[in-house]
Amino acid sequence: MGSDVTPERTEARVSRSPSREDPLARLATTWLGGPVGLHARLGGARWTPLAVAFAVTTGMFVLGVLQKVPCHGVGWPRESGYAFSHLCYTDVPYLYRERGFAQGNLAYLDTGNYPPLEYPVLTGAVMQVTAWLTRAFGSGDAVRDSVLYFDLAVVFLFGCALVTVWALARLCLRRPYDVLFFAAAPVLALAGTINWDLAAVALTTCALLAWSRSRPYLAGILIGLGVATKFYPLLLLGPLLVLALRTGRMRMWATTALSALAAWLVVNLPVLLLAESSWAVFWSFNTARMGDFGSIWYVLGLAGHPLRAVNTVSLGLFGLACAGVAALGLFAPRRPRLAQLAFLTVAAFLLVNKVYSPQYVLWLLPLVALARPRWRDWAIWQAGELLYWLAIWLHLSGTLAAGGAGRLYWLAVVVRMATTGYLCVLVVRDILRPSADVVRAGGQVDDPTGGPFDGAADAAGWRRGRLRSPEPIERALQEEGVAR
């Protein structure tokens, strides 16, 4: 039987340069004089990888704010689809004007004549605090104040992005420049301020960091707070359970799960007790929702083949995907890394979900940096996401809504799904053939984000259930070299 004792390990802090290891990064540095030399000193007292990542993140947020200027200057008008046609839409100012915040109403408890807030409680709390600040410093005009509300939200979301970068940097000590897969992503600029998702992304990444440091209580608390912000952090408990079963560390998983439940209850119970009907709107809204923007179910509806049992089919497909991920985690020749299973689980959810809002790509950004840090594959995936980002606004503006042009939106949805599926295939391949995994290459590390799973042996009951006998770690990592 396995134990809950964390194996002793030495943190691998060997710094890796992308231009030495990644073909696309090597090609991109040609005009700068080529890859970093073998004897070059990486980083310095000032421009450490983390400092570079902070600077790049700042630049991306500045670009994102500039991209919203056409709407910012006119107060995000609702009429005539202006924000869609000018590609500068964000939910934030509309929520301020259309959920009672501009009138001083209290989220969940006093919505006045406005619809109840269809967001988890912690997100609602962030909205409420931002609204109080807006009303304290605003002019009293709803339109002008909604612009100030957006500006304050940008400051908060920028802070969330920096927290995510910091946590990723701590998770990527051996490959410190992998944090740029998040910081330099074009979708961070374009989708980072559409909604409040970066708050959940920051909490989820910090939860992974806490787990990597073998702190299950803190990891659970952060997951619970993440679920109170956005539903998807709950999905982390699945991969953690699978790997806990394989390594015999169920006590640590139970600690994390119970801590997550406790944190979620602390945040949710007050609102649930004081305003049960408003609290339940998030759940009822998502249950009643049919196939919506960005999903394959929405495309089928546009094509004249609506699926009425979309809840059942979507949930069923996700259940099958989770079963596949679990089987992979339990029976792969070598135990998968936590980030790999987490990426596959969240990606599967997004592929079969009833809706795909353009900001949902942010959920995957840190997981891609940890699961498949390869610039070529990242660029292919980003291209698919950028195509969809453009297509959704043109679709909503009516440009791609009529005649043959409408099919271009359908194509964009399919391309987006295909590029995400492409990453999933590569991650599955890395799991089944560990020598293709660039993180494990060289035999210096096992699972940098795995915490108690890092270097752990399989529990006795699972050793007999593998797909085949595993090779020794050194041979498995070095036999084929890094896959290109």
C-alpha positions as CSV (number, residue, x, y, z in Angstrom):
1,M,0.0,0.0,0.0
2,G,1.1,3.6,-0.7
3,S,1.6,6.1,2.1
4,D,0.9,9.8,2.5
5,V,4.6,10.5,3.1
6,T,5.9,12.9,0.6
7,P,9.1,11.5,-1.1
8,E,12.3,13.4,-0.5
9,R,13.3,15.3,-3.6
10,T,15.7,17.9,-4.7
11,E,14.1,20.9,-6.6
12,A,15.6,21.0,-10.1
13,R,16.5,24.6,-10.8
14,V,18.6,24.1,-13.9
15,S,17.7,27.1,-16.0
16,R,16.7,26.3,-19.6
17,S,16.8,28.7,-22.5
18,P,13.9,28.4,-25.0
19,S,16.3,29.3,-27.9
20,R,18.5,26.3,-27.1
21,E,15.7,23.7,-26.8
22,D,12.7,24.8,-28.9
23,P,13.0,24.8,-32.7
24,L,10.5,27.7,-33.2
25,A,12.2,29.8,-30.5
26,R,15.6,29.1,-32.1
27,L,14.2,30.3,-35.5
28,A,12.7,33.4,-33.9
29,T,16.0,34.4,-32.4
30,T,17.9,34.2,-35.7
31,W,17.5,38.0,-36.4
32,L,18.8,38.7,-32.9
33,G,22.0,36.8,-33.5
34,G,20.9,33.2,-32.9
35,P,20.3,31.0,-29.8
36,V,21.9,31.7,-26.4
37,G,25.4,30.3,-26.2
38,L,26.2,27.4,-24.0
39,H,28.3,29.5,-21.7
40,A,26.1,32.6,-21.6
41,R,24.7,33.7,-18.3
42,L,21.0,33.4,-18.3
43,G,19.2,36.3,-16.5
44,G,20.7,38.9,-14.3
45,A,20.1,40.8,-11.2
46,R,17.5,43.0,-13.0
47,W,16.1,41.1,-15.9
48,T,15.3,37.8,-14.4
49,P,12.8,35.5,-16.2
50,L,10.1,36.7,-13.8
51,A,10.9,40.4,-14.4
52,V,10.7,39.7,-18.2
53,A,7.4,38.0,-17.7
54,F,6.0,40.9,-15.7
55,A,7.1,43.3,-18.4
56,V,5.6,41.2,-21.2
57,T,2.3,40.9,-19.2
58,T,2.2,44.6,-18.7
59,G,2.8,45.2,-22.4
60,M,0.0,42.8,-23.3
61,F,-2.4,44.5,-20.9
62,V,-1.6,47.9,-22.4
63,L,-2.3,46.5,-25.9
64,G,-5.5,45.1,-24.6
65,V,-6.6,48.4,-23.2
66,L,-5.7,50.2,-26.4
67,Q,-7.7,47.7,-28.4
68,K,-10.7,48.7,-26.3
69,V,-10.2,52.4,-27.0
70,P,-13.0,52.7,-29.8
71,C,-15.6,51.6,-27.2
72,H,-13.9,53.3,-24.2
73,G,-14.2,56.7,-25.8
74,V,-18.0,56.4,-26.4
75,G,-19.0,54.5,-23.3
76,W,-19.7,51.1,-24.8
77,P,-23.1,51.9,-26.4
78,R,-25.5,49.0,-26.6
79,E,-27.3,50.1,-29.7
80,S,-26.5,49.0,-33.3
81,G,-23.8,46.4,-32.2
82,Y,-21.1,49.1,-32.1
83,A,-18.9,47.1,-29.7
84,F,-19.1,44.0,-31.8
85,S,-18.4,45.7,-35.1
86,H,-15.5,47.6,-33.6
87,L,-14.1,44.4,-31.9
88,C,-14.0,46.1,-28.5
89,Y,-16.7,44.3,-26.6
90,T,-16.4,43.5,-22.9
91,D,-19.1,42.4,-20.4
92,V,-17.8,44.7,-17.7
93,P,-19.4,48.1,-18.4
94,Y,-22.7,46.5,-19.4
95,L,-22.9,44.6,-16.1
96,Y,-22.4,47.8,-14.2
97,R,-25.3,49.5,-16.0
98,E,-27.6,46.5,-16.4
99,R,-27.4,44.6,-13.0
100,G,-28.3,47.5,-10.7
101,F,-24.8,48.5,-9.7
102,A,-25.1,52.0,-11.2
103,Q,-28.2,52.6,-9.0
104,G,-26.5,51.4,-5.8
105,N,-28.3,48.1,-5.6
106,L,-26.6,45.3,-3.7
107,A,-25.6,42.2,-5.6
108,Y,-27.9,39.2,-4.8
109,L,-29.6,40.9,-1.9
110,D,-31.2,44.0,-3.5
111,T,-31.3,43.8,-7.3
112,G,-34.2,46.3,-7.6
113,N,-35.8,46.1,-11.1
114,Y,-32.7,44.5,-12.6
115,P,-32.1,40.8,-13.3
116,P,-30.3,38.9,-10.5
117,L,-26.6,38.4,-11.0
118,E,-25.9,35.2,-12.8
119,Y,-22.3,34.8,-11.4
120,P,-20.8,32.9,-8.6
121,V,-20.7,34.7,-5.2
122,L,-17.0,35.6,-5.1
123,T,-17.2,37.1,-8.6
124,G,-20.3,39.0,-7.5
125,A,-18.4,40.3,-4.5
126,V,-15.6,41.6,-6.7
127,M,-18.1,43.3,-8.9
128,Q,-19.8,44.8,-5.9
129,V,-16.6,46.2,-4.4
130,T,-15.6,47.7,-7.8
131,A,-19.1,49.3,-8.0
132,W,-18.7,50.9,-4.6
133,L,-15.4,52.4,-5.7
134,T,-16.9,53.6,-8.9
135,R,-19.8,55.3,-7.1
136,A,-17.4,56.8,-4.6
137,F,-15.3,58.4,-7.3
138,G,-17.7,58.6,-10.2
139,S,-19.8,61.4,-11.6
140,G,-23.2,59.8,-11.1
141,D,-23.8,59.4,-14.8
142,A,-24.3,55.7,-15.5
143,V,-22.6,55.7,-18.9
144,R,-19.5,57.7,-17.8
145,D,-19.3,55.7,-14.6
146,S,-19.4,52.4,-16.4
147,V,-16.2,53.5,-18.2
148,L,-14.6,54.2,-14.8
149,Y,-15.9,50.8,-13.6
150,F,-14.2,49.1,-16.5
151,D,-10.9,51.0,-15.7
152,L,-11.0,49.8,-12.1
153,A,-11.7,46.3,-13.3
154,V,-8.7,46.4,-15.6
155,V,-6.5,47.3,-12.6
156,F,-7.9,44.3,-10.7
157,L,-7.6,41.9,-13.6
158,F,-4.1,43.1,-14.3
159,G,-3.2,42.3,-10.7
160,C,-4.7,38.8,-11.2
161,A,-2.6,38.3,-14.3
162,L,0.6,39.3,-12.4
163,V,-0.3,36.9,-9.6
164,T,-0.8,34.1,-12.2
165,V,2.6,35.0,-13.7
166,W,4.2,34.9,-10.3
167,A,2.7,31.5,-9.5
168,L,3.6,30.1,-12.9
169,A,7.2,31.2,-12.4
170,R,7.4,29.4,-9.1
171,L,6.0,26.3,-10.9
172,C,8.5,26.5,-13.7
173,L,11.7,26.9,-11.8
174,R,13.6,24.5,-14.1
175,R,12.1,26.1,-17.3
176,P,11.6,29.6,-16.1
177,Y,10.8,31.1,-19.5
178,D,7.8,28.8,-19.9
179,V,5.9,31.5,-18.0
180,L,5.9,33.4,-21.3
181,F,3.4,30.9,-22.8
182,F,1.0,32.8,-20.5
183,A,2.5,36.3,-20.5
184,A,3.0,36.6,-24.2
185,A,-0.2,35.1,-25.4
186,P,-2.2,37.4,-27.8
187,V,-5.4,36.2,-26.2
188,L,-4.3,37.6,-22.9
189,A,-4.5,41.1,-24.5
190,L,-7.7,40.4,-26.4
191,A,-9.7,38.4,-23.9
192,G,-8.2,39.3,-20.5
193,T,-10.7,42.1,-19.8
194,I,-13.8,40.7,-21.4
195,N,-15.0,39.3,-18.1
196,W,-13.6,38.5,-14.6
197,D,-12.2,35.1,-15.5
198,L,-8.6,36.0,-14.7
199,A,-9.5,36.0,-11.0
200,A,-10.3,32.3,-11.2
201,V,-7.2,31.7,-13.3
202,A,-5.0,33.3,-10.6
203,L,-6.7,31.3,-7.8
204,T,-6.4,28.0,-9.8
205,T,-2.7,28.6,-10.6
206,C,-1.9,29.4,-7.0
207,A,-3.8,26.2,-6.0
208,L,-1.4,24.2,-8.2
209,L,1.5,26.0,-6.7
210,A,0.3,25.2,-3.2
211,W,-0.1,21.5,-4.2
212,S,3.3,21.5,-5.7
213,R,4.7,22.5,-2.3
214,S,2.7,19.7,-0.6
215,R,0.3,22.0,1.2
216,P,-3.0,20.3,0.6
217,Y,-5.0,22.5,3.0
218,L,-4.0,25.7,1.2
219,A,-4.5,24.1,-2.2
220,G,-8.0,23.1,-1.2
221,I,-8.8,26.6,0.2
222,L,-7.7,28.1,-3.1
223,I,-9.7,25.6,-5.2
224,G,-12.7,26.4,-3.1
225,L,-12.3,30.1,-3.6
226,G,-11.8,29.5,-7.3
227,V,-15.0,27.6,-7.5
228,A,-16.7,30.5,-5.7
229,T,-15.4,32.6,-8.5
230,K,-15.9,30.4,-11.6
231,F,-17.0,26.8,-11.8
232,Y,-14.0,25.3,-13.6
233,P,-11.4,25.1,-10.7
234,L,-13.6,22.3,-9.3
235,L,-12.3,20.2,-12.2
236,L,-8.8,20.0,-10.6
237,L,-10.1,17.6,-8.0
238,G,-10.5,14.9,-10.6
239,P,-6.9,14.7,-11.7
240,L,-5.8,15.0,-8.1
241,L,-8.1,12.0,-7.2
242,V,-6.7,9.9,-10.1
243,L,-3.1,10.4,-9.1
244,A,-3.9,10.0,-5.4
245,L,-5.4,6.6,-6.2
246,R,-2.4,5.6,-8.2
247,T,0.1,6.7,-5.6
248,G,-1.9,5.7,-2.5
249,R,-2.2,9.3,-1.2
250,M,-5.9,9.5,-0.7
251,R,-5.5,11.2,2.7
252,M,-3.9,14.2,1.1
253,W,-6.6,14.3,-1.6
254,A,-9.4,14.1,1.0
255,T,-7.7,17.0,2.9
256,T,-7.7,19.1,-0.2
257,A,-11.3,18.2,-1.1
258,L,-12.6,19.0,2.3
259,S,-10.7,22.2,2.5
260,A,-12.1,23.2,-0.8
261,L,-15.6,22.5,0.4
262,A,-15.1,24.4,3.6
263,A,-13.8,27.5,1.7
264,W,-16.6,27.4,-0.8
265,L,-19.2,27.1,2.0
266,V,-17.7,30.1,3.9
267,V,-18.1,32.3,0.9
268,N,-21.5,30.9,-0.3
269,L,-23.5,30.2,2.9
270,P,-24.2,33.9,3.8
271,V,-25.7,34.7,0.4
272,L,-27.5,31.3,0.3
273,L,-29.1,31.9,3.6
274,L,-30.0,35.6,2.9
275,A,-31.0,35.4,-0.7
276,E,-31.5,31.8,-1.8
277,S,-33.3,32.5,-5.0
278,S,-30.7,35.0,-6.2
279,W,-27.9,32.7,-5.2
280,A,-29.4,29.9,-7.2
281,V,-29.6,32.0,-10.4
282,F,-26.1,31.0,-11.5
283,W,-27.0,27.3,-11.3
284,S,-30.5,27.6,-12.9
285,F,-29.2,29.9,-15.6
286,N,-26.5,27.5,-16.7
287,T,-28.8,24.5,-16.4
288,A,-31.5,26.1,-18.6
289,R,-29.0,27.3,-21.2
290,M,-29.2,25.6,-24.5
291,G,-26.4,25.3,-27.1
292,D,-24.8,28.8,-27.1
293,F,-22.1,30.8,-28.7
294,G,-18.9,29.0,-29.6
295,S,-20.1,25.5,-29.0
296,I,-20.6,22.7,-31.5
297,W,-24.2,22.5,-30.3
298,Y,-24.7,26.1,-31.3
299,V,-23.3,25.4,-34.8
300,L,-25.6,22.4,-35.2
301,G,-28.5,24.7,-34.4
302,L,-27.4,27.3,-37.0
303,A,-27.1,24.5,-39.5
304,G,-30.7,23.4,-38.9
305,H,-29.9,20.4,-36.7
306,P,-30.7,21.6,-33.1
307,L,-30.0,19.2,-30.3
308,R,-32.8,19.3,-27.7
309,A,-31.1,17.1,-25.2
310,V,-28.0,19.1,-25.1
311,N,-27.6,19.0,-21.3
312,T,-27.7,15.2,-21.4
313,V,-25.4,14.8,-24.4
314,S,-22.9,17.4,-23.2
315,L,-22.7,16.0,-19.7
316,G,-22.5,12.4,-21.1
317,L,-19.7,13.2,-23.4
318,F,-17.8,15.0,-20.7
319,G,-18.3,12.0,-18.4
320,L,-16.8,9.8,-21.1
321,A,-13.9,12.1,-21.5
322,C,-13.3,12.1,-17.8
323,A,-13.4,8.3,-17.7
324,G,-10.8,8.3,-20.5
325,V,-8.5,10.7,-18.6
326,A,-8.9,8.7,-15.5
327,A,-8.0,5.5,-17.3
328,L,-5.0,7.2,-18.8
329,G,-3.9,8.4,-15.4
330,L,-4.3,5.1,-13.7
331,F,-3.0,2.7,-16.3
332,A,-0.5,4.6,-18.4
333,P,3.0,2.9,-18.3
334,R,4.3,5.8,-16.3
335,R,2.3,8.0,-14.0
336,P,1.3,11.2,-15.9
337,R,2.1,14.6,-14.6
338,L,-0.6,16.5,-12.7
339,A,-0.5,19.4,-15.3
340,Q,-1.1,17.0,-18.1
341,L,-4.3,15.5,-16.6
342,A,-5.5,18.9,-15.5
343,F,-5.1,20.2,-19.0
344,L,-6.9,17.3,-20.6
345,T,-9.8,17.6,-18.1
346,V,-10.4,21.3,-18.6
347,A,-9.9,21.0,-22.4
348,A,-12.5,18.2,-22.6
349,F,-14.9,20.4,-20.6
350,L,-14.5,23.3,-23.0
351,L,-14.8,21.1,-26.1
352,V,-18.2,19.7,-25.1
353,N,-19.6,22.5,-23.0
354,K,-22.8,24.2,-24.0
355,V,-21.1,27.6,-24.5
356,Y,-17.6,28.8,-25.3
357,S,-17.1,32.5,-24.5
358,P,-13.9,33.9,-26.0
359,Q,-12.4,34.6,-22.5
360,Y,-12.6,30.9,-21.6
361,V,-9.3,30.4,-23.4
362,L,-7.7,32.0,-20.4
363,W,-8.5,28.9,-18.3
364,L,-6.2,26.9,-20.5
365,L,-3.3,29.3,-20.8
366,P,-1.4,28.3,-17.5
367,L,-2.2,24.6,-18.0
368,V,-0.7,24.7,-21.6
369,A,2.4,26.3,-20.2
370,L,2.8,23.4,-17.7
371,A,1.5,20.5,-19.8
372,R,2.9,21.1,-23.3
373,P,5.4,24.0,-23.3
374,R,6.3,23.9,-27.0
375,W,6.2,27.2,-29.0
376,R,5.1,25.6,-32.3
377,D,2.1,23.8,-30.8
378,W,1.2,26.9,-28.7
379,A,1.3,29.1,-31.8
380,I,-1.0,26.7,-33.7
381,W,-3.5,26.7,-30.8
382,Q,-3.3,30.5,-30.4
383,A,-4.0,30.9,-34.1
384,G,-7.2,28.9,-33.7
385,E,-8.3,31.0,-30.7
386,L,-7.5,34.3,-32.5
387,L,-9.6,33.2,-35.5
388,Y,-12.5,32.4,-33.2
389,W,-12.1,35.7,-31.3
390,L,-12.5,37.6,-34.6
391,A,-15.3,35.4,-35.8
392,I,-17.5,35.7,-32.8
393,W,-17.6,39.5,-32.9
394,L,-18.2,39.5,-36.7
395,H,-21.0,37.0,-36.1
396,L,-22.6,39.0,-33.4
397,S,-22.3,42.2,-35.4
398,G,-24.2,40.5,-38.3
399,T,-21.2,40.5,-40.7
400,L,-21.0,36.7,-40.6
401,A,-24.7,36.1,-39.9
402,A,-26.3,35.8,-43.3
403,G,-25.9,33.6,-46.3
404,G,-22.7,31.8,-47.0
405,A,-20.7,34.2,-44.8
406,G,-22.4,32.6,-41.8
407,R,-20.6,29.4,-42.5
408,L,-17.3,31.1,-41.9
409,Y,-18.3,31.4,-38.2
410,W,-19.1,27.7,-38.2
411,L,-15.7,27.0,-39.6
412,A,-14.0,29.2,-37.0
413,V,-15.7,27.2,-34.2
414,V,-14.5,23.9,-35.8
415,V,-11.0,25.2,-36.2
416,R,-10.9,26.4,-32.6
417,M,-12.0,23.0,-31.4
418,A,-9.5,21.3,-33.7
419,T,-6.5,23.2,-32.4
420,T,-7.5,22.4,-28.8
421,G,-7.9,18.8,-29.8
422,Y,-4.5,18.9,-31.4
423,L,-2.9,19.9,-28.1
424,C,-4.9,17.1,-26.4
425,V,-3.5,14.5,-28.8
426,L,0.0,15.7,-28.2
427,V,-0.4,15.6,-24.4
428,V,-1.8,12.1,-24.6
429,R,1.2,11.1,-26.7
430,D,3.5,12.6,-24.1
431,I,1.8,10.6,-21.4
432,L,2.1,7.3,-23.3
433,R,5.6,8.1,-24.5
434,P,7.3,10.0,-21.7
435,S,10.5,10.5,-23.7
436,A,8.5,13.0,-25.9
437,D,7.6,15.1,-22.8
438,V,9.9,18.2,-22.9
439,V,9.4,18.8,-19.1
440,R,10.7,15.3,-18.2
441,A,13.4,15.3,-20.8
442,G,16.9,14.6,-19.5
443,G,15.7,12.6,-16.5
444,Q,16.2,15.5,-14.0
445,V,12.6,15.8,-12.9
446,D,9.5,13.7,-12.6
447,D,6.5,16.0,-12.0
448,P,7.5,19.6,-11.0
449,T,3.9,20.5,-10.2
450,G,3.0,17.2,-8.6
451,G,4.0,17.9,-5.0
452,P,3.5,14.6,-3.2
453,F,3.2,12.8,-6.5
454,D,6.7,13.9,-7.7
455,G,8.9,10.9,-7.7
456,A,6.3,8.8,-5.9
457,A,6.1,5.1,-6.6
458,D,2.8,3.6,-7.7
459,A,0.7,1.9,-5.0
460,A,0.9,-1.9,-5.0
461,G,-2.6,-2.3,-6.4
462,W,-1.9,-0.2,-9.5
463,R,1.4,-1.8,-10.5
464,R,-0.4,-4.8,-11.9
465,G,-2.9,-2.8,-13.9
466,R,-0.6,-0.8,-16.1
467,L,-0.9,-1.1,-19.9
468,R,2.6,-2.6,-19.9
469,S,5.6,-2.8,-17.7
470,P,7.3,0.6,-17.3
471,E,10.8,1.2,-18.4
472,P,13.3,2.5,-15.8
473,I,12.9,6.3,-15.5
474,E,16.3,7.0,-16.8
475,R,15.8,4.8,-19.9
476,A,12.3,6.1,-20.5
477,L,13.4,9.7,-20.5
478,Q,16.6,9.4,-22.4
479,E,16.0,6.6,-25.0
480,E,14.3,8.7,-27.7
481,G,15.3,12.3,-26.7
482,V,13.1,15.3,-26.9
483,A,10.4,15.1,-29.6
484,R,10.5,17.8,-32.1
